[in-house]
Amino acid sequence: MATMRVLNIAGYKFITLSNLPQRQSVLLEKTTALELKGTILLTPEGININLAGIPHQLAEFVDFLRKDSLFSDMTFRETNSHFQPFQRMCVKIKKEVITLRQPDIRPENQTAPDISPTEFKKWLDEKRDITILDTRNDYEVKLGTFENAQHLDLEDFSEFPAAINQISREKPIVMFCTGGIRCEKAALVMLKAGYSNVYQLKGGILNYFAEVGAEHYEGECFVFDERITINANSIKENV
């Protein structure tokens, strides 16, 4: 018997959204009809999507989503698994895409410069004198991170603004997270605090794995589903 291939997609967009209950109903109806599982977060500041299912069903959902002009340019990170890593389908309404509790930090209006995985790897190959900053929580960091990365012993991302005084202002800072979403806010927090040379790894660890593999990364990457962790092979292999 052939092993089932389950495709997992993750994507987000910071954009002002209204009519959240109506959007919730439409998205839940569509994902349920396509037998998808996972979580969609709808907030006044944007959307965060993590879904898993059969590839053609996910493709149909993405086509459906992009018919809405607000989401026509959304992109997704893809990983593979041999099983369905979510138990149910949930579409939730929340206050923030990623909780920070600083309403003046709005990635829809401003973003920090990003650095591509290819360029970041080049910097690591060259052993540039930079601060590599892991913005994730401590339990995620323990399972894997980039070589020589600094982290802030966070139990929750909302602690990030109070912890950044540990970071040197003397070097360029390249920050990263799982898929890029936390860095959208974290980078703005640092710019607001007066850090001037701040970059965010485009697409996070997942995009780095997809584009350049696992070189300079130690361990695996924590994910918020029943897989617990993934590695570069989860992205590049055909299951």
Rosetta blueprint (number, residue, H / E / L):
1 M L
2 A L
3 T L
4 M L
5 R L
6 V E
7 L E
8 N E
9 I E
10 A E
11 G E
12 Y E
13 K E
14 F E
15 I L
16 T L
17 L L
18 S L
19 N L
20 L H
21 P H
22 Q H
23 R H
24 Q H
25 S H
26 V H
27 L H
28 L H
29 E H
30 K H
31 T H
32 T H
33 A H
34 L L
35 E L
36 L L
37 K E
38 G E
39 T E
40 I E
41 L E
42 L E
43 T E
44 P L
45 E L
46 G E
47 I E
48 N E
49 I E
50 N E
51 L E
52 A E
53 G E
54 I L
55 P H
56 H H
57 Q H
58 L H
59 A H
60 E H
61 F H
62 V H
63 D H
64 F H
65 L H
66 R H
67 K L
68 D L
69 S H
70 L H
71 F H
72 S L
73 D L
74 M L
75 T L
76 F L
77 R E
78 E E
79 T E
80 N E
81 S E
82 H L
83 F L
84 Q L
85 P L
86 F L
87 Q L
88 R L
89 M E
90 C E
91 V E
92 K E
93 I E
94 K L
95 K L
96 E L
97 V L
98 I L
99 T L
100 L L
101 R L
102 Q L
103 P L
104 D L
105 I L
106 R L
107 P L
108 E L
109 N L
110 Q L
111 T L
112 A L
113 P L
114 D E
115 I E
116 S L
117 P H
118 T H
119 E H
120 F H
121 K H
122 K H
123 W H
124 L H
125 D H
126 E L
127 K L
128 R L
129 D L
130 I L
131 T E
132 I E
133 L E
134 D E
135 T L
136 R L
137 N L
138 D H
139 Y H
140 E H
141 V H
142 K L
143 L L
144 G E
145 T E
146 F E
147 E L
148 N L
149 A L
150 Q E
151 H E
152 L L
153 D L
154 L L
155 E L
156 D L
157 F H
158 S H
159 E H
160 F H
161 P H
162 A H
163 A H
164 I H
165 N H
166 Q H
167 I L
168 S L
169 R L
170 E L
171 K L
172 P L
173 I E
174 V E
175 M E
176 F E
177 C L
178 T L
179 G L
180 G L
181 I H
182 R H
183 C H
184 E H
185 K H
186 A H
187 A H
188 L H
189 V H
190 M H
191 L H
192 K H
193 A L
194 G L
195 Y L
196 S L
197 N L
198 V E
199 Y E
200 Q E
201 L E
202 K L
203 G L
204 G H
205 I H
206 L H
207 N H
208 Y H
209 F H
210 A H
211 E H
212 V H
213 G L
214 A L
215 E L
216 H L
217 Y E
218 E E
219 G E
220 E L
221 C E
222 F E
223 V L
224 F L
225 D L
226 E L
227 R L
228 I L
229 T E
230 I E
231 N L
232 A H
233 N H
234 S H
235 I H
236 K H
237 E L
238 N L
239 V L
